[in-house]
Amino acid sequence: MFPSKILRMRFPGEIIWLILWAVRVSEAKSCDVPEIKHGQLHIRYMYRSTFPAELGAYFYYTCDTNFVTPSNHSRGYITCTQKGWDPAEPCQKRCLKSEIAIENGFFSESEFAYPLNKETKYQCKSGYVTPDGKTSGSITCLESGWSPQPTCIKSCDMPVLENATIKSNSTWFKVNDTLDYECHDGFESRDGHTGSVVCGNDGWSYKPECYGSGEKCGPPPRIDNGDITSFTLLSYAPGSSVEYICQSFYVLQGHGTITCRNGQWSPPPKCLEACTVSENILRTHNIRLRWSHNTKIYTRTGDVIEFECLRGYHRKTPAHTFRATCQDGKVTYPECG
């Protein structure tokens, strides 16, 4: 009865619209205090009495260091919507280039900061490659920071070899990698018919070469006041080297190491003579050593010797001549009279 009467009632359009509006309002959701990961509401204590917040209400917030809003700013606003707070992730990770250093490499893009999941590229300097042998690589901004760690390692390119066969399929080599090669018939390396070189921080341990077997060298040339640091052999394979050393007080001039190439040694160094200052020479010029009481000294080429007049004598040559330099066994002495 009463219910059936209600069903037969007719409602004006305005009343129906109001009823629908009331239903929608009753279904509308409010928003509790937002949980802002890696950030916080701006002046939060002022907002305490405003929660739960109505639809459409918005509040300003700030992000922690290295985190930004979706629009890439340090602060923004969060809005209460039917689906909850918008943006759902108010503060997102931001990676800075200054947070990471690339040893022997550099970033190839100009941006300073990158948002979460953004990738950037880096280049390795000449002579360096990524762990997979490329000249460039990429890293990605993650919640934990940049990943993977950008790495540029020293590398050695495949050397150009004549008269030899290389025993490797690689095109590049990292530090401590070994490259084996074998000389063709009638040729040999410094180590014999086969040889090995090692990739180091300064490149290959030596330049691999194969020479004709008739291109060996005899004993290295002798030099005055010096000798080689190893035992002398009757013959040396192409590419072999020997090192020279001078006697005490003699100075090495030129390259201390010579190499056998095409049956000939490269030019040897020279040992520059020492200077001998004796008491007889000093008396002849009426001078003495200024800083030493010895009656005889030996000095190396390039060393400076200072003199002064004997007591009762005076300078006959300019003051600058009393500072003489030893030059390959020769000294220009000042005069006192």
Residue pairs with C-beta under 8 A, 6 or more apart in sequence:
11 19
28 55
28 82
29 55
29 82
29 84
30 52
30 53
30 54
30 55
30 80
31 51
31 52
31 53
31 55
31 57
31 80
31 81
31 84
31 85
32 51
32 52
32 53
33 47
33 51
34 41
34 59
34 61
34 78
34 85
34 90
36 61
36 78
36 90
36 91
37 89
37 90
37 91
38 63
38 64
38 67
38 91
38 93
39 61
39 62
39 63
39 64
39 67
39 90
39 91
40 61
40 62
41 47
41 59
41 60
41 61
42 59
42 60
42 61
42 62
42 75
43 60
47 59
50 57
50 59
53 59
53 80
54 80
55 80
55 81
55 82
56 79
56 80
56 81
57 79
57 80
58 77
58 78
58 79
58 80
59 77
59 78
60 75
60 76
60 77
61 75
61 76
61 77
61 78
61 90
61 91
62 74
62 75
63 69
63 74
63 75
63 90
63 91
64 91
66 93
66 94
66 95
66 96
66 99
67 91
67 92
67 93
67 94
68 74
68 91
68 92
68 94
68 113
68 115
69 75
69 76
69 87
69 90
69 91
69 92
70 76
70 87
70 89
70 90
70 92
72 94
72 113
72 115
76 87
76 90
78 85
78 86
78 87
78 90
79 85
79 86
92 115
92 116
93 115
93 116
93 141
93 142
93 143
94 113
94 114
94 115
94 116
94 141
95 113
95 114
95 116
95 118
95 141
95 142
95 145
95 146
96 112
96 113
96 114
97 107
97 111
97 112
97 113
97 114
97 120
98 112
99 145
99 146
100 139
100 145
100 146
100 149
100 150
102 122
102 150
102 152
103 151
103 152
104 124
104 125
104 128
104 152
104 153
104 154
105 122
105 123
105 124
105 125
105 128
105 150
105 151
105 152
106 122
106 123
106 125
107 120
107 121
107 122
107 123
108 121
108 122
108 123
108 136
109 120
109 121
111 120
114 120
114 141
115 141
116 141
116 142
116 143
117 140
117 141
117 142
118 140
118 141
119 138
119 139
119 140
119 141
120 138
120 139
120 140
120 141
121 136
121 137
121 138
122 136
122 137
122 138
122 139
122 150
122 152
123 135
123 136
124 130
124 135
124 136
124 137
124 152
125 152
127 154
127 155
127 203
128 152
128 153
128 154
128 155
129 135
129 152
129 153
129 155
129 172
129 174
130 136
130 137
130 151
130 152
130 153
131 151
131 153
133 155
133 171
133 172
137 150
137 151
139 146
139 147
139 148
139 149
139 150
140 146
140 147
153 174
153 175
154 174
154 175
154 199
154 200
154 201
155 172
155 173
155 174
155 199
156 172
156 173
156 174
156 177
156 179
156 199
156 200
156 203
156 204
157 171
157 172
157 173
158 166
158 168
158 170
158 171
158 172
158 173
158 179
159 179
159 197
159 204
159 207
159 208
161 181
161 208
161 209
161 210
162 209
162 210
163 183
163 184
163 187
163 210
163 211
164 181
164 182
164 183
164 184
164 187
164 189
164 208
164 210
165 181
165 182
165 184
166 179
166 180
166 181
167 179
167 180
167 181
167 182
168 179
168 180
170 177
173 179
173 199
174 199
175 199
175 200
175 201
176 198
176 199
176 200
177 198
177 199
178 196
178 197
178 198
178 199
179 196
179 197
179 198
179 199
179 204
179 208
180 194
180 195
180 196
181 189
181 194
181 195
181 196
181 197
181 208
181 210
182 193
182 194
182 195
183 189
183 193
183 194
183 195
183 210
184 210
186 212
186 213
187 210
187 211
187 212
187 213
188 210
188 211
188 213
188 237
188 238
189 195
189 208
189 209
189 210
189 211
189 237
189 238
189 239
190 206
190 209
190 237
190 238
190 239
190 240
191 237
192 237
195 208
195 210
197 204
197 205
197 206
197 208
198 204
198 205
199 205
206 239
207 239
209 238
209 239
211 237
211 238
211 239
211 261
211 262
212 238
214 263
215 238
215 261
215 262
215 263
216 235
216 236
216 237
216 238
216 260
216 263
217 235
217 236
217 238
217 240
217 260
217 263
217 264
217 265
218 234
218 235
218 236
219 232
219 233
219 234
220 228
220 232
220 236
220 242
220 258
220 265
220 268
221 265
221 268
223 244
223 268
223 269
223 270
223 271
224 270
224 271
225 246
225 247
225 250
225 271
225 273
226 244
226 245
226 246
226 247
226 250
226 252
226 269
226 271
227 244
227 245
228 242
228 243
228 244
228 245
229 242
229 243
229 244
229 245
230 242
230 243
236 242
236 260
237 260
238 260
238 261
238 262
238 263
239 259
239 260
239 261
240 259
240 260
241 257
241 258
241 259
241 260
242 257
242 258
243 256
243 257
244 252
244 256
244 257
244 258
244 268
244 269
244 271
245 252
245 256
246 252
246 271
247 271
248 274
249 274
249 298
249 299
249 300
250 271
250 272
250 273
250 274
250 300
250 301
251 271
251 272
251 300
251 301
251 302
252 269
252 270
252 271
252 272
253 269
253 270
253 271
253 272
254 267
254 268
254 269
254 270
255 266
255 267
255 269
256 269
258 265
258 266
258 267
258 268
258 269
259 265
259 266
272 301
272 328
272 329
273 301
273 328
273 329
274 298
274 299
274 300
274 301
274 326
274 329
275 298
275 299
275 300
275 301
275 303
275 305
275 326
275 327
275 329
275 330
275 331
276 296
276 297
276 298
276 329
277 289
277 296
277 297
277 298
277 299
277 305
277 331
278 295
278 296
279 295
279 296
281 333
282 288
282 289
282 307
285 307
285 333
285 334
285 335
285 336
286 309
286 310
286 313
286 335
286 336
286 337
287 307
287 308
287 309
287 310
287 313
287 322
287 333
287 334
287 335
287 336
288 307
288 308
288 309
288 310
289 297
289 305
289 306
289 307
289 308
290 306
290 307
290 308
290 322
291 306
297 305
299 305
299 326
300 326
301 326
301 327
301 328
301 329
302 325
302 326
302 327
303 325
303 326
304 323
304 324
304 325
304 326
305 323
305 324
305 325
305 326
305 331
306 322
306 323
307 322
307 323
307 324
307 333
307 334
308 322
309 315
309 336
310 336
313 336
313 337
314 336
314 337
315 322
315 334
315 335
315 336
316 334
316 335
316 336
316 337
317 334
317 335
321 332
321 333
321 334
321 335
322 334
324 331
324 332
324 333
324 334
325 331
